[in-house]
């Protein structure tokens, strides 16, 4: 069977694509979703979904050029280049190149795996472990972490910003009124009832100094 090397395919400049010297023996893929505990007076906190998290993949790669007596940094340096912002993204400024990891068949699920995803290099650690007599490195181990890349517009579409004012807590001070709190936080004193309902306040004129109010997120 023909050995297929893991290829780092540069999505912005194919001429800068390259193969690894030796295939990794394992890959660590991390996925997740974000959850946040929202306090609720006199009740247990509510667990609310706050969005999905970008995937990341970590792998260890081995490089050895001892037999050819060439500098191993010629190869490992290709990874270092992926950290340099060279692509002009317009109003978003410059960014490093995006890549795809081409190795084996595509994942059956188009939204998962490693081959169906665009990545950017997030972390790179290089360890050189063998040198020639004149000090040239000929063996290295690289630990690399790639982060999933999604265009900002797509991120906003998949995980829209639903709230102009995020949820927070407010500690009541002397002289505070619910309408005053709503005005201070939202610039709209007429929304005082939202705060009263969230905190189960029957008499909005009576606020206990030092009490922590749960302020819900609103558009």
Secondary structure, DSSP 8 states (H G I E B T S, - for coil): ------EEEESS-GGG-EE-SS--S-EEEEEEEEEEEEEETTEEEEEEEEEEEEEEEEEEEEEE-TTTT--THHHHHHHHHTTS--EE-GGG-EE---EEEE-SS--SSTTSTTTTS-EEEEEEEEEEEEE-TTS-EEEEEEEEEEEE---HHHHHHHS----SB--EEEE--TT--HHHHHHHHHS-GGGHHHHHHHTT-S-TT---TT-EEEE--B-
